[in-house]
Amino acid sequence: MKLEGKILGNRYEIIEKIGTGGMATVYRAKCHVLKRDVAVKILRDEFTTDNEFIKRFNAEAESAASLTHPNIVSVYDVGHEGNLYYIVMELVKGKTLKEIIVEEGKLPWKWAVNLSIQIARGLEKAHKNNIIHRDIKPHNIIITEDGTAKVTDFGIAKAVSNSTITAFGATTGSVHYFSPEHAKGSRTDQKSDLYSLGVVMYEMVTGRVPFDADTPVSVALKHMQEEPVEPRVLNSTIPMSLNKIILKAMQKDPNMRYQTATEMINDLEMCLKDEAGSFVKEISDIDEFATKRISLNYGDENQNNKKEGKLTKIKEHFEEHPVQKWIAILLSCVLVFILAVVITLAVLNVGKVKDVELPDFVGMTLEEAKIAASEAGLKLETEEAFHVEVEEGKIISQEPPYQKEYKVKEGSTVKLVISKGQELVKVIKVIGKQKDEAVKELKEIGLIAEIEEEYDDKVEKNYVIEQDIAENEEILAGSTIKLKVSLGIEQVEVPDLTGMTEEAAKQALTNAKLKWKSTSTISDSSKGAGVVAQTVSPKSMVDKDTEVSITINTYSELKTGTININVASITGYKPETEENENGETITKEPGTVQLKVTVDGEQVEAKTVKKDTTNVKVTISGRGTVVVKVIIDGSTKRTQEFNLNTEKEITIQ
């Protein structure tokens, strides 16, 4: 049947088909009352005569409509027109998690954990309302354009108090994500959803499901009988803590898994903070305690005889040991005193105000909240506000906010904000206004300001630079409008340049977003080398691009060094031989040369040495790098630089 163009309930105009599921077809539609696009899920034709499917379809609507949470797709309306049964829900822009996994394969583990936390929070809300999803899989999780995970399709969800699905053939979920008890057709509960979430996490970090086979029955048997390959084996980049979380969620025995979504959320959040931590607790098998038999004697006569015998023995003992008698009396007095103190404290505490557990009012109606507050002994204070997602009459938020096991004093007042539903408002211009004024004006027309601050060299601090929704545009009351607010000119810290070279100082100023202005020099033996002064004090906070001048000390301390001169090598001396008067070969006496050494043109050494001399030591002094010349017989033979700051000794040969 072609439904495009049809109007359901005199309100929803069908625009186009956007998806098909096992039970229903999903269309994009226009709500002519609230002027917004919605998703309409319509039961497929072949099921409209099947009372069981219609019952299950309506159960989906009833279950999902009672849930309001950022990580659950909101259900707005439900109805039927002739043979058309439909649910109207939030139209979410994005992709299914399955599409993302198919496109990208393994997801970065931190992203996978972040998405898992969001999915678990949606399940946490559902489970607190006694609703089990029973079909958690990547196909039923939509990731919005801003990265929010939303659980949809409570197609086989039912209240826990209702009967459960027991026949394997009657299940409509995907067998690759079934819990073992679901696959068996046994009773399923919130721990079954957590098992399925464990499978989804497994697929996110490995790019594949843990169990696969040719037939659904074979896959189901693997869920019941086989252990999965550890995710870390398939993806070594994930931390051990995440590996343990996934395996704990996928335990065959429900008692060995996470017992609540809250427990799982806590471990997932810890994984992001301490990925190498050993915080994942394994649930041990339940201890079996043997029953112990206690022997009791009910004979009154024997009992009385025993009592009389004991009293006689005690009396005789104290007569023989009088000191112990007085100790016993003293101990008795102390015990009586302690008992009196305990009774007194108990009486005094009767009048004290007791602590009570704070209920989670969010999502309740006001009447439900009044009942919960009355049971807890709390008072309520209410105000109304428009909201984009929360339906009229439901509670949006509470102060103090709900926390698990958080207690308040009996009689305390809890402030509730109740949704006025949705309303279109016209956006006003707040660019150029002071931040607090802009926030106040937006609040007055029912909009929420989200502030993002950034430095701006032209706009004064605390004034609005931009708004993401233009003036006069109509949006839903309760929507968020993002404002960019100026922090003024950026303030930066001036670095300490002391001791740096000129180049290093310039680079340090650039890195600190400052500007070098000029360099002056001094030569002062009382100061260290490098930068000795700067025009702006170190550690002070100044405007970005402030100019800083520096002073460099050019004085270099007088240092000494040693020169080793190899005359034989420089002159190329080779021993000469001759025969003596006895006809023997002897080495001739080497001749001599005149050796002179100059440092930076000044003579520091002059002596006559033999040509075969290999080590003439000359001690010199100077500052920094000097030029050493070796002159032999009036001719310069060697010229070499000597850095006295870094070298203590050189050899010239």
C-alpha positions, 0 to 999 in steps of 0.5 A: 500500500502506498502511504506517502501523502496520507494523513494519520489522526488528522495530524501526521502527513506521511512524507517518505519511507525511511526504513523497514523492520521485522514488524513495521515500516518506518516513515518520515512524517510532518506533524501539522500541529507542532510543525515538526518532522517525526518518525511514524512506525506502521505495522506491516500489512501481513500482521494486521490480522494477527492479534499476537503481533498487534498486541506486541506492537502496542506493548512496544508503544506502551513500554517506550512511551513511559520512558523519557531519557536522552539515550532513548528515542522518545515516543510521542503518540500511538494510534490506529486508523482502520487496519493501520496501527502506528507509533509516532516517535522522535525523528533522529538524524544519524546512523545506526551503530551497525552501519558505523561498524560496517563502514569503519570496522573496529571502533577506537576503544575509548569511543566504544566505551563512551557509546556503551556508557550512553546505551547502558544509561538508557537501559538503566532508565528502562530497567528502573521502570521495570522494562526489559528491551530484549532486543539490544543490537547495533541495528537498534542503536542510533548514533546522532550527528553530535555523537549521542547514542539513542536506543530504539525499537522496544519491539519485544519489551514488556513490563517485568511483571508480565509473562515472559517469552518462553518459546524460542520460535516466538522470539523476534530479536537477533540471535547473534545478540541473544543471551543464553537464557533468551536462546533457551526460551527461559525467563529473561530479565535486565541481566539479559539486556546487559549480556546483549550489550556485552555482545554489542561492545565485543563487536564494536572493539573487534569488528565482528560478533563473538559467535557466528554459524550457518543457522540461527539454531547453531548460533544460539547453541554457541551462546549457550555452550561455547566461550568467546575468543577474548576481545583482546586477542582480536584487538590488542589495543584495548586495555585489559580492564575493558576486556574484563568488562566485556567478558563479565557482561557475557558470562553464561550464568546471569548471576556471574554478570553485572547485576544492574546497568548502574554497576556496568556504568561505574566500571565503564567510567572507571575504564576511561579514568584508569584503563590499567586498573584492576577494579572489575570484580569477578562474582564468585560462586555462591558458598554452600554452607552445611546445615549444623545441628544444634543440640537442645535439652528441654528437660526442666528438672535436669536444667534446674539441677544444673543451674543450682550446681553452677551457683553453688560452685560460683559461691564457693569459688568467690569465698575462696578468692575474695579479690576476684569477688570484688573485681566481678562486682566492679565489672558489673557496675561498669556494665550497668553504667555502659547500658545506662549511657546506651539507653540515654543516647537512644532516648536522645536520638528519638527526637532527631531528624532521620536521613531518608533516601532521595527518590528519582523524580525525573520522568514522573508526573507531579501526582506520582512525585507527590506520592513518592515524596510523601512516602519519603517524608519530603516536601516539594517545590515546583516550577514549570518550563518548556522542554524540547523532548520531555512531554507536558506534565512530566518532571524534567529535573530536580534539585538536589539531583538524584544519586544512588543511595544519596540521603537527605534530611526528612522534611527537606524540600526538593525543587522540581521543574515540570515540563510545559511541553513544546512551544515555538518561540522566535529567537532574539538577537543577543550579539553585542550584549553582556553575557548575563543579560543575554542569558536572562533575555533568552531564559525569559522567552524559554530558551537555554543559553550554552556558553562557549568562551574564547579570546578576542582582541576586539570585543570586550570581555564578557560580551557575546560575539556570536549566536548559532541560531539567527535572529527571528528564526522560530525554534522549540521553547526549551531548545539550547542556543549556543553563544560565543562570549569574549574573554577579551585579549588573551593573557599570557605568562612571561617566561624567565629568560635568564641565562638564555642565548639571544636566539633561545630567548627570542624563541621562548618569547614566540612560544609564549605568544609575546614579541621580541623588541630589541637586544642590548649588551653589557660586559660584566664579570659579576654577572652570568652569561646570556640574558641578564635582564628583561623589560617585563618581569618573569611570571607576570601576566600580560596581554598577548603580543606584548613586546619584551626587550632583553639585555645580554652579558657578553663578558666571558670568564678567563680560562686556561688550557693546554696545547700538546705540540708534536714537532716530529709530526709537523716537520716530518722528521725521519731518523737518519743513519751513518757508519761509525769508525768501527763500521757500525750503523748508528742513528744520527743525532737529530737536528734542532728547530726554532719553535714559536707559538702564538695565541690570537697573534700574541707570542706565548712560547719560543724555544729551541727543540729537537726535530724528534720531539713529540710532545711540547706542552704549552699552557695558555689562557684566554676567553672563548675561542682563540686561534693558535699558530705553530711557527717552526723556523719562522714558517707557520706550519699549523693553525687551529682554533681552541674553544676554552669554554668547552675544551681543556686540552688539544693536540697539534700534529 
